[in-house]
Amino acid sequence: MTGEWDRFVSELEELEAGVALVEEQADEQLGAELAQLSEQIEEHLSQLELKNLLSGPNDDKNAIVAIHSGAGGTESADWAAMLLRMYRRWAEERGYDMQLLDYQPAEEAGVRSVTFSLNGPYAFGYLKTEVGVHRLVRISPFDANKRRHTSFASVFVYPDIEDSVDIEINEGDLRIDTYRSQGAGGQHVNTTDSAVRLTHLPTGIVVACQQERSQHKNKSLAMKILKAKLYEKQQEELRAERDKMEAEKRKIAWGSQIRSYVLHPYQLVKDHRTGVEIGNSAAVLNGSLDKFIEQALLQKVV
């Protein structure tokens, strides 16, 4: 951060010197270059302000993200799959590495639930703004009568704290189940019981992983997710906010959404916490989330 601030100060000094030179010589070409430099400085300042907001204890960590479809069968499952694609595209634009940890396909299309990790600078700091219920309004491609449907899915985000925080888990507190991995459409993608489901009996927290062909590797990844969830619970207790997470995990239904994505009868994505609206729904679903994230951080709604 210090290095970036020094660069910003250097840019300002360069701009000031250039302005003084233009005033003396009335050089139009230099004036145009300074205008471009001024825009770069403004953008750089915005980035510095945003990074200054990412000062939470885990904001610089990688993120573990879980998406769950709401009530509504195939329509909601397809919406959950659309959200997965949206976050994948957002991650690609930032150069983040995405790893699918658990994928539970729906019977016809989409996913019932999916868990993945995003590895990159401040992944958790940015994506913590996405926690909540997301609502979709569109003409359903699964409705022969072409009626408009409303679907819901929830997004939860946890910091990947495995390497920086010591969370002890007693093996006696775990129930370990194994099963065959499933792919899209529900077909088995492995002939052995390599997928692993962990149940932490004292808290009731359940995590699963089926990414790897090795049962040992899947157990290791599942333990990482479990540690992240246990750490989040521990932090809530330390802050005397034991019920905070459950309060955030509101019912996946009407009236509890943080953001609405409308594809019919008009195009609009609106964040209900910040009031930010974008008319290009396709761009948002293609990963253009930065405006929503930045405003959520600036307004400190998370």
N, C-alpha and C positions, 0 to 999 in steps of 0.2 A: 504493500500500500504506500510506503514511503517513497519507493522508486517511482510509482505512478504520479504521486503528488509533485515530486521534483520535475518530472517531465511536463506536467501541467504548468508549473511555474515558468519553466523554460519557454514553453509555447507562448505564454502571456508576454514574456519579455521580448520575444521575437516579434510579436504582433505590435507591441508598443513602439519598438524601433522602426518597424516598417511604416507605421502610421506617421511617425515624425518625418521619415524620408519622403513619403508621398506628399505631405504638406509642403515640403521644400521644393520638390521637383515636379509635382503634378503628373506622375507616371501612371497612365491608365492600366497598363499591363500589370504593374506591381499592385495597383489597387485591386484588380480582379483576383490576384493571388492572395492578397490579404483577406479579401472577403471569403475565399475558400478556407483559409486558415482559421478565420473567425468561426465558421461553421464547425470545423473540426474541434476547436476548443470547446464550443458549446456542447457538442456531443460527448466529448471527453469528460466534461464537468458533470453531465447527466449520469454517465457511467460511474464516476467517483461517488456521487451522491447515493446511487443505488447500492453500490458495494458497502458504503458506510452503514446502510440499513441492515445489511447482512452481517450483523455482529452478535447474533445469538450463539450460545455455547456449541450448537451443532450445525449451524448454518453452512459451514464449509465442508460438511460431510457428504458422502454419497447418499443416495436415497433408495429406499425400498417402497415400492408403490403397489397398492392392491386396489383392484376395480371389481365391484360386485354389481351384477344386474339387479334391478328392482322387480317388483311384481309386474306381470304383463307378458310372460312367456317369451316367445321368439322375438317379438318386437324389442323388448328390453335387453335381451341377450345380444341382439344385433347392435343396439346402441352401445353396450359395453365394449363390443369389438371395435366400434368406430372410435371410441375414446382411446382404446389401446393404440390404434393406428395414429391418432392425433398426437399422443405423447411420444410415440416412436419417431414421428416426423420432426417434432420439436427437438428431441434429443439429437437427431441426425444433424440438424442445422447448427447445434452448439458443439458438435463433435464429441458428444457423450457416448460412452459404451453402454449398450442396453443388453441385459441378460434375462431371458425368460426363466423364471424359477418354478412357477406352477401354473398350469392351464387346465381349466375344467370346462370343456365344451358343452354347449347346450345341445339338445336333441336334434333340432332342425338346422339352426344357423346361429352364429355368434358364440358368446361364452357366458357361462354362469358366473365364473370368477376367474381372475388372472392376477398373478403376482410377479413383479419383475424388479430388477435393480437397475439403477442408472448411476454410472460411475463417471464423475467429472467434477470440476471445481464448483462448489456451492450448489450442487444438485438439490440437496435437501432445502437449503435456504430459499431457493426459487420455488420449488414444487410444494412446499408446505402451504402456499397460498391456494393450492388446488383442492385442499381437503374439503369435502362436503358432497352434497347431492347435485348432480347435473341433470338438467331436464331437456328433452328433445321433443319438438313438435314438427311433424311432417306427414306427408301422404305415405301411408305404409306400403312398402313393396310386397308385403305379405298378405295384403287385404285385396281380394278380388274385386271388391266394390270401390276401391280407391278412396277410402275414407281417411280422414285426418286422425292421427293417433298421437298421444302424449306418452312418452316413456321416461323412465328414471334409472339412473345408475349412481352408485356412490364411489367416491375416491378417497382412500386413506393413504397417508404418506408418513413414513418413519425414517429417522436418521440411521444410517449404517454405522453403528458405534462399536462394532466387534473389536477393532484393533486399538481403540483408545479408552475403552471403559471395561473394567473387569466385572462381569456379571456371572456369578456362580450358579450353576444349575445342577441340582442333585439328580443323578440318574434314576433314583427311586421315585422321584416326583414326575417321571415321564411315562406315558404310555406310547409305545412305538408300534405303528401299524405299517405294513408294506402291501403294495398292490401294483398292478401293471399300469404303466404309463398309457395315457390316452392322447390322441391327436384330434384334429378337426374332424367333426362328424362322429366322434366317440369311438373310433376304431383304436384297437391296441397298437401301439407303435413299438412295443418291446415284448418279447416272449417270456421274460422273467419278471419277478416282483421287485423291480428296482425302485419304484416310486415309494416315497416315505412320508408318513403323516405323524406328526408329533403332537401329543396332547399334554399340556402342562397342568397336572391335576390340581395343584393348589389354587391356580388362578382360572382354570378353564380355557386358557388360550390354546387355540389349535392352529398349527401351520402345516403346510405340505409343500413338497418339492418333487418334481418329476423330470427336471431338465436333463440330468445326466443319465447315462446308461448304467452307471455304477451306483449300487445302493449306498455304498459308503460315502460317495461324493454328494448324493442327494441328502443324506442325513446331515452332512456337514453344512450344506447350504440351508437346510431347514433350521438347524441350530442357530445360524446367523440371523435368520428372520425372527426366531423366537427370542434371541437376546435383544434384538432391537425393540421388540414389543414389550419385553419385560423391563427394559431400560425406560421406555416411555411411561410405563405404569409406575415405576419407581420415582421418576421425576414428578409425576402428578402428586404422589403421596408426600414427597418432600416439600412441595409447594402448598400443601394442605388443600389440594384440588383433586381429591380422590375420584370424584365423579365427572371430572372435566371431559375425559375422552368419550364417555358414554353420552354426555350432553351434546358433543359434536357429532356423534354418530346418530343423528336424528333419523326418524322413520323415512325410508326412501319413498317418498310420496309427495303429493301436491302441497305446496306452501312451505317446504323446507329447503328448496333448492338455493344454491349460491349463484347459479348461472343458468340461463335459458338459451337454447340454440333453436331458433325458429327457421324452418326451411319452407313453410307454407302457412298462410297465404302470402307471406313476404319473407325477405331474407334479413335476419337480425340476430346477433348474439349479444346478450345483455348480462352484465355482472350485477347482481342485485345488491351487493355489498358496497360497491364503489360507484355504481351508476354508469360505468364505462360501457359504451355501445359500439359495435362494429357491424356495418351493413353487409360485409362480404363474409357470409357464413362459410362458404367453401374454403376460403383462405384460413379461417380459424381452425376448421376441421382438418386442415392440411398442416397444422402446427404453428400458426401465427398467434402465439399466446403471450408474447412479451408485454404488450400493452396492458393486458389484464394483470399480469404478475407484477409489473412495475407499480401500477396504481394501488394494488393491494398492499404492497410493501410501503409505499409512500403514505398511504392513509392508515397504515398499521391496523389492518382489519384481521391480522393473524397474530 
